[in-house]
């Protein structure tokens, strides 16, 4: 059994966000300019041992 996960950390004072992925696709950012894919390092899903 395994699970995918996204950890999104928002810093409202600095107006930044950090994205950490574990086996999940990168989230999409929706803004007035349109929709764009975010960039984030991909990790393996939770519960899966690396080989």
N, C-alpha and C positions, 0 to 999 in steps of 0.2 A: 504494500500500500504506500502511496506517496501523495503529496499535496504540493500545489504551486502556490507561490506567495509573492506579494509586492509589499515592500515597506516604503512608504512615502513620508519623508520628513519635511515639514514646512517651517521656514523661518520667516515670520511675518515682518520682523524688524529689518532684516536684510533683503526681504522680498525674493527669496530663493527657495528652491525645492531640491531635495536629493532623492533619487530613486534607486532602490536596491531590489534586484529580481532573483527569485529562486525558481527556475523552471517555468516562468510565466512570460508571455509576450510583453514587450514594452508598451506602456500606456500611451494613449493618444491625447494630445493637448488641443482643446478647442478654444479658439480665440476669434476675435473680430476678423482677423486676416484669413481665417480658415482653420482646417484641421491638419495637424502635423504630428508625426511620430516622434516621441522623445528618444534620446540616446541614453542608454544605461548598460552597464556590464551585466552579462547574463551568467547566472550560476545554475547549478543543477537543482532539480526539484527536491523538496524536503523528503527524507526517508529513503533516498537512493544513495547507495555507497558508490563513490567514484572508483573506476577501475583503471 
